[in-house]
Each structure stands twice: as C-alpha cells, then as structure tokens.
Amino acid sequence: MPEEGLPWLPREAILSYEEILRLARLFIGLGVRTIRLTGGEPLIRKGLPTLIRGLIAAEPSLDLSITTNGVFLRDQAAALASAGLKRINVSLDSLHPDRFERLVRRPGAMIDAILEGIREARRVGLSPVKVNCVVMRGINDDEIVDFVRRGRCEGFQVRFIEFMPLDAQGEWAMRDVVPGAEILARIQERFPVLPPTESGPEPATVYRFADGDGSVGIIASVTQPFCDHCNRVRITADGQLRTCLFSLKEFPLKDRLRSGATDAELQDFILASVWKKEPGHKINQPDFVKPERTMSAIGG
C-alpha cells in the first residue's frame, strides 16, 4: 500500500517482470547472489510467484527474500513458498490497534491478519520469518519487550530498527531515535542475551537468547552506521539505481534498458554507478541532506 499522499505510478512507469528478470540476470552475472523484493508493497503485484520462479531459474542458489507489510501474506504464503521463496520479512511497528492506525493509517484490526500471515508463512515452511519493527521514542518504544515475547512465543525473530529520516511526514528528529544500545539494554533486563554473533554484510547485529529460545536482531543504522561494509544497491520500482538509501543521486537504469542498450552496455553502466557508491549516509553530520524519496518509494 502506498503511504498517505503518495500517488500510484502508472503501469508503464514501473519495471515489468521481464525487465526485472533481465536486470536480475545481469546483476547475477556480476556476482550478486542475494536479492530482496520490497516495496511499496510487493504482494499487491499480480503474478508475483511467476517472478519468483523466474529469479530462482536464473540462479538456483539465489538467496531470495521478500519484505512485506503482511496484510496479504496469509492468502499468498503457500503460493510464494511453492514458487521457491525461502524466507520473508514482515514490517510491523506496533501490536496495539490504536497505534497501528496512527502509524499506517489503516484499521487496527489488520494486526490480526498480519499475525495470521506470519503463522501461515511459518506453517508453509518459510524460514526464517523476521519481523521488522522501527522503534520511535514516545511512540512504540514501550513495546520492545512485548515484541520480543511475541517472537519467542510464535517462533519469529524480531529485528528492531533505529528510526531513520525517511518518513513520508518529514517529522524525523534525532530526539525520536532510540539507540540500539538502549534497545538492547531493555531486552537484557527481561530476556538475557549472549554476545552477538560475528556480523557480515547483513545490517542486523544478531543476539541469541541465553536460554537458547531464539534470537533478536538490532539494526543501529543511525547511531552505529555500518556503511563501511555495506554492499547493497537498490533498484526502485520505476527503474532507478540507487547506491544508498540516502543517495541524493539516482542512475536511470530503466531509460538505458528501454533505449535498446545491450547486456554488456547495461553491465558497464551498473558497474560505473556502483563505483560511485557513497562512503556513508551522513545522518550524524551537519551537511546531511534528506533524500526526496521516502522509504516506501525507495524500497527498504
């Protein structure tokens, strides 16, 4: 679902499945082995299992996942798993219906549908199932322990994410950020954790619970940036290549694609763009400039 006030793009403005598959094959040819389908909301696109099958056919060992708001997951989980999807992330920032309504401007009753979708995803074998929760001071930071308890009970890993300046309302302020260290301290008070496992390119620092009952992840992208080992790039729904969530420049991949560029020319363009990847996001620096696009328009 688009955020409040954001328009739907006409079909011709977004990449077709054929174009996505062509680009995926080019990136795979350049060494990419992890692809995540995000949004907006990927589950509203018709025929999504067809795209998943195509991606798996392009590279059977591909680490393919989806990030979704979970509203339609209950009805689609089985088809996604049958198509070859292995794991899934669900975005959910509150377990309280009234807060949920304020945050996403959708009925609070949707929480039940999302939780049912998570259960269905686990039932059909999607693993791991992770729940992404953006923590905002004074909004939902009192739910940290509740989320952990729910995850331990229902078998999903919660990943707490520091609030980043990509909100559609433009209301982000540093005072609203709950640092990852504080999130961890609150978890430790109720559910002791072991030292973190060694981190790789993944943004989350993962902590296993001392009693062996699952794990929790923390993405401290604001207070503890991991830019120095970030290896991610993003392609927006309308075909722009972005080398960072906070990029102020986009590379028009769709224009090259539709103007008749060969595979070799497209790969050269991709490589030249990636070489311009920013050294960091500058959130904590005085010259930080917020990108015009919000998270839902970029693909988180």
N, C-alpha and C positions, 0 to 999 in steps of 0.2 A: 504494500500500500504506500502511496506517496505521502510525504509529510504534508501537513496542513499548509495550503497555499502554493504548493509546488505543482506545476501543470504536468499532465501526461504528455509524453512525446508521441508524435505520430509514428506509425509503424515504420515508414520509410526512413525515419531519422535514427532508428536503432539498428544494431547489427542483427542480421539474420542468423539462424542456426548454421547455415552453410558458411557464412563469413566467420562466425566464431570458431567453427571446426577448422577452417583453413588457417586462421591465426594460431589456434592451439597447436596444430601440426608444425607450424613454423617455430613456435616457442619451444616445443618438444625437440625439434631438430637443433635448437641452440642449447639444449641441456636441461630445460625445465622439466621437473618431474612431479611438481605439486601444483594443482590448480584448484581454486576455490570459486564457486559460483555464489555471488552475493546479490545485492540489490541497490536500491529499492527492495523489492520482494520477489525472489526468483520463482516461487511457487505459483505466481499468478500467470506465468507464461505457459501457454498451451504446448503440450507435447514435450515437456521437459525430459521425461525418460528417454526420448529419442536422442536428445543432445547428449545425455549421459552415456548412452550406448556408443554414440559416435566418438566421444572422448576416450572411452575405455578401448575401443577398437584401434584408435590412433596410437595408444601406448598402454598395453595391458597392465603394466606395473604402476600406472599413474596413481599418485595419491590424490584422489578426487574427493572433495567435500563441498558442502553447501552451508551457507549461513542464512537462516530464515527467521521470520517473526513467529513461526509455528502455528499460525491461525489455521492454515490448511493442511498441516502436517498429518493429522490423524487420517485423513482420507487419501493421502498420497504416499505415505511412508512405504507401504508394501510395493507399490509400483517403482519407486525410486530404488529400493533395495534390489528388486528383481532386475533392474536395468544395469546394476553394477555399482551403485553408490555404496561406500563403506562406512562413512561417518558423517555426522551432522552437528552443527552448532545452532542453538536457538537463542535469540535475543529476548530477554525478559528482565525488566528493570524493577519490577515490584510484584509482590504477591498480594497486595491489598487492592481490591477493586477500585476504590475511590482514587487512589494514587495512580493506578494504571490509567484510568480515564483522563486524569490531568496530564499525564506524561505523553500518551499516544493519541489522545482524543478519539478513543474507541471504547465501546462498552466494557466495563469491568468484568462482565461475565465471560469475556473472551479468555480470561486467565484459565478457566476450567478447560476450555478447548485446547489451549496451548499445552497444559499439563497432560491432557489425554493424548495429545500428539506426541509428546516426549515418551510417554509409556508405550505408545504404538511403535515408535521408532525403535525402542529397545526390544520390543516383542519380535519385530521382523528382522532383528539382527544387526541394525546399525550400531556401530561401536567404534570409538566411544561416542556417547552423546554428551555434548558440553552445553552449558547454559551460560551465556554472556550477560553479565549484569554491570551496567555503568553506575558507579557509586557517586552520588551527589550529596554534599553536606546539607543537612536540614531537609532533604527530600526523601531519601531512602536509605541513608547510612545506618539507620536503626534496624534494618532488615538483614544485615550481614550474617548474623548468626542464624537467623531463620532460613536464609538461603542455604547455608552450609548444612543445617539439619535436614532440610528437604532433600538436598542432593545425596546425603549419606543414606537417607531412608529409601530413596527411589532409584539409586544407582547411577546418577549422573554427576559429572564434575562441574562445579561452578567455577567460572573464571570472572573474577572481579576486575573491572577496567576503570582506571582513573578517568574522570570526566575531562574530555578534550574539547578545544574550541572549534567544534564542527557542528554545533547545534543550529537548527534552522531558525530558531528565535533570536540568535545572536546575543544571548544573555550570559554566556560563559564568563566567569571571573575566577581568578586563582583562589579566592577565598572559598569557592564552592568545591574545590578539589580535595578529596580525602586521599592522602598519600598512601601508597601501597604499604609502607611500613606500619601505618596506623591500622589499616585493614587487617594486616597480619596479626598485629597485637590483639585486636579484638577477637579474632578467631582463636588465637592461642589461649585466651582466657577461658574458653569453653571447650575447645577441641584441640589439644596439643598436637603439634606437627613436628616432623623430623626436618633436619636441614634440607634445603632444596636439592633436587637432582641437578646434574650438570646441564646447563642450558645450551641450546644450539641456536639456529636461526629463528626458532619459534619465539614469539613475543612474550609468552607467558612464562613466569617462574613458577614451577610446579612443586608443591609441598605435599608429601604423603602424611596422612594422619598417623600418629604414634601407635594407635590401636590397630592399624592395618586396614581400617574400614574406609578405603577410597583415598581421594586426593582433592586438592583445591589449587586453582591457578590464580596468579595475580599479574596483571599487566600494568606496570607502573610507567606508562609511556610519557607522562608529564614530569614526574619527579626523578625518575631514573631512566632516562632515554636509552634505547638500545640501538640507536641509529648507526653506530659504528659496525654492527654486524647484521643490519637489515639487508635482506636480499630480495625484497618484494617489489614488484611493479604492479600496476593496475590498469585494466582496460575498462573504461566506462561503457555504459550501455549504448551511448552514441558514438563509440569508437575512438575515444581519445586515450592515448597512452599517458599515464601519469607515473612518475618515478617515486613519488612520495605522497602520502595522504595530504600533506600540507604544501604540495607543489603550487607555485604560482604560474607555472607554465605547463601546457599540455602539448602533446605531439600528435598531429592529426593522422592517426593510423587509418581511420576509415576512408579519408579522402584519397590516400595512396592506394588503398585496397580497391576502391571503386573507379580509380582512374586508369586501371589496367596494369599496375605495377606487377612485375614478375615476383615469384617467390624469393629469388635471390635479392632483388631490389628491396623487398619488404624486410627481409632479414637484415640487410645492411642498415636500413632505416631504424629498425629496432635496436640494433647494437649501438648505433650512433647516439640514439636517445638515451639508452641505459648508461652510456659513458658520462652523461650529464647529470646522473643521479646526485641529488643534494647530499652534502655531508651530514646534515641534521635538520630538524624541524624548527629550531629557533624559538620554541614556545617560551622559554625562560630568558630570552634575550630582548633587549629594548627595541631592536629593529624587527621584531616578529610582525608579520602581516598575515592576517587570517585569509585563507583562500575563499573565493566567492562561492564555490560549491560546498554543500553540506555533506555529511556522511552518507545519507541515503542516495545522493546524486553521484557520489564518487564510487561507492562500493567499499564497505569496510573490511 
